[in-house]
Amino acid sequence: MQDIEKLARVLGVIEEGAPRRATRERYYRAEQPLAFLAPEAREAIGSRFGRIATNICHVAVTSMAERLRVTGFTGDTGTVWDDWRRNDLDQLAGIAHREALTLGESFVIVWADTMGRPLVTVESPEQVAVMRDPATREVTRAVKRWESPAGTHAVMYEPDRITKWLAPNPGAYVSGFELTETLHNPFGIVPVVPLRNSDRLLGPASSELDDLMPLVDALNKSLADMLVASEYAGRPRRWASGVELAEDEDGNVVNPYPEANRMMISEAPEAKFGALPAADLASYEAAVRVIQAQISAVSGLPPHYLGAHGDQPASADAMRAAEASLVAKVEARQAIFGRSWEQVARLMVAVRTGLPPHAVALAVQWADPATRSIAQEADAVVKLFSAGLLPATYALRKLGYSDDEVGQIRAARRAESLDATGTNFSALGVFDEA
């Protein structure tokens, strides 16, 4: 197969997923069209009511993404954590998680900068796609496409080489590209790592929004109906009988008592006035509660995340119990995304050392996704340390301190101990006062 055909195939993967990604993006931004609104209702409200959307989809994604926090690596890490922070992955990793949870997948590209240090970038599925071996499901080819004033650029990654392409015309999709440069790939594998949000082996990557979309449409429809009802039946309507009506020049009947009038007056003795009761909107509240319960069951969001009245947790234990389903989903995503981040770390070590990525053994560490009281957590760790079950270093890590912070704490404690004994560092030659 020629290189241009390989490029066209992998670029076609980007285009195949575009409609699905566009739908998910609209729901994430709460810009989806209002579903189920009857034409009669739309005609009645005119331009006064264009769109309503409650952004539950955004809450579902951010509530999981904010609990997915990489705290470090164990094993043959070397300078992985320093390179991690230098590439701003302590912030960008959260963006990669949100992209994967929303659109189904995101990507990380690892290469070397001009100084030979690991260069790691987080990529969107709008620009990057991969192809896999159907037998091993390993990435065999990847591409990144973007636009600039010079035209449309594309870079195709393969296990043995990397080729750069350029199409002079902007907006090129799968054709019009010409080869401009070929580079050797020293890794022996494709340096593009996908973060795929799926617990299934086959089929396209899934989004956390797929199951929520119809329920969010139903919720928006109920809210729209409630607003339409409040506009036309949510307040008392006045009526009058026995009043002589007038007509305008076109023969249309003119209401003698416009809505702005606060008083109705008539000299006719047979005139009668009254008011129709306002419509009860409680049925809409009941419908909203039913839909919110379904959203909570499908998404794992606890009721207090959805703003349901009367469902606020009474205690910290009740809050943890309400968030158990959400925490379980986050732990499952940690297992899925963890393999990808470990591959990224292996590639970073390979850039530094020249070792094959598969020869590097390491594991990713995650922050606890559960909501915990700092006082309770500290009390439990102190009891385990006092009982001799945990060393001081491990106890500090259990409290959430990073390896750097643990090292600083241990150094400060050693310095304080030496100060307490009156040790003269200058006399020992440990420090040079100059």
Secondary structure, DSSP 8 states (H G I E B T S, - for coil): --HHHHHHHHHHHHHHTHHHHHHHHHHHTT-S---S--HHHHHHHGGG-------HHHHHHHHHHTT--EEEEEES-TTHHHHHHHTTHHHHHHHHHHHHHHHSEEEEEEEE-TTS-EEEEEE-TTTEEEEE-TTT--EEEEEEEEEETTEEEEEEE-SSEEEEEEESSTT--SSS-EEEEEEE-TTSS-SEEEEE--SSSSSS---TTTTTHHHHHHHHHHHHHHHHHHHHTSS-EEEEES---EE-TTS-EE-SS-TT-S------TT-EEEEE-----HHHHHHHHHHHHHHHHHH---GGGTT-TT---SSHHHHHHHTHHHHHHHHHHHHHHHHHHHHHHHHHHHHHH---GGG--EEEEE---S---HHHHHHHHHHHHHTTSS-HHHHHHHTT--HHHHHHHHHHHHHHHHHHTT--HHHHTSS---
